[in-house]
Amino acid sequence: MCLAYYDREAMASAAKSEIADVVKQCRPHDEALRATGHLRLQAALGASGDCRVVRPNRRADQPYTDGPFSEAKEVVGGFFLIEAADMDEAVRIASLHPAGQIGEQLGWGLEIWPIRRMDQYDK
């Protein structure tokens, strides 16, 4: 799974046209990657004010709280799932995404995480 990050302050201070120019470069890349069979799913996340956090809570009347609670300058703005043989191939594939090549002024970046099925923890 690739988590796409951005810098909150940089995005807030950028012109909407600047953001749109960078974002529009993602769609052709996503379509080309989907055609190779590597891209499984991609999506942008809602605004951080729309986030809720669910944690164990003794107060049954409020099972969630407003979030997110990350104090980081960067926040997750989207994600995509790719199919890869190993981490090296995943990094190679992800590095071709515009979030790994452009958008530096917006604080764009990617984290690549392996996904393990829950049944793999039983072994």
N, C-alpha and C positions, 0 to 999 in steps of 0.2 A: 504494500500500500504506500502510495506517495502522498504525503501531506504537503500542501502548497501554503506557504506562509507569505505574509506581507507586513510591512511596517505601518502601524495605525496612523502615526503622525504624517508620514510621507503620503499615504493615500488620502488623508483628510485635506492636506494642503495642495494636492495636485489638481489641475484642471480636469473636469470630467472628460474633455476631449483627449487629454493625454492618457488617462486611464483606458478609455475606449480604444485608442490606437494600439495600446499594448495588449489588451484583452482580445481584440479581434484577431490577433495572430495565433491564438490558441485553437480556435475552431478548425482551421485547415490541418493543423498538426494532429489534433484529436482524430479527425476523420481519416487521415493517412495512417495513423497508428492503429486505429480500429480495423482498417483494411488488412493489416498484417496479422491480426489475430492476437496481438499483445495487449491491446486495451480492452479491459473487461467492463469498466464503469468509470464515469467521471462526473463530478458535480461540484458546484459552488455551494458554500454554506451561507446561511442567512446572516443578517447583521448580528453582531455580538449581543446586542440588547435582546435578541430573540432567544438566546440560549437559556437553558435551564440545567441545573446540576442535580442529579439524584445521588444521594449518599445515604448510608444507614442513618436513620433519624428516629429518635424516640417519640417525637411529636407526630402522631399519626394524622393530625389535621393538616400537616404541611410536609408531604414526602419529598418535596424538591425545593430548591432555592434558586433565586435569580443567579445568573452567571454570565459569562465565564469568570473564573477566579484567577486566571493566570495574570501575573503581574509583569509579564514580559512585554517588551516593546513590540515584538512580533506576535501575530495571532494567526491561527489556521483559517484560511479563507476558502479552502476547497480540498478535494482529494481526488485521486484516481487510482484504480486498481489495474495492475498490469500482470500479465502472465510471463514469467521468466524462469529459465532453468536454474539460476543461482543468483546470488547477490551481485556478482560482477555484471551479469547480463542486465539485471534490473537497474543498476546504476547507469549502464550504457544507454538503455532505453529511456530512462527518466531524464538523463542529461540532454536529450534531444528536444524535450518540451520547452516551449518559450519561457516558462517560469525558471528554467535552469540556464537560460541564455540571455534573456533581456529583462527589462523591468528592474534593473538594479536601483534606479532612482526611486522605485516604489518599495524597495526592501523585499523583493520577491526572492524566494528560495524554496528548496524542496528537501524533505526528509524522506528517506526510503526505509520502510519497515517490512520485515518478513511477517507474513500472516501464518499462524499455526492454528489448525483446527483444535478444538477443545479435546478431542479424543487422543491427540498426540501427547497430551500431558499425562495420560494414564500409563504411558510406556516407560 
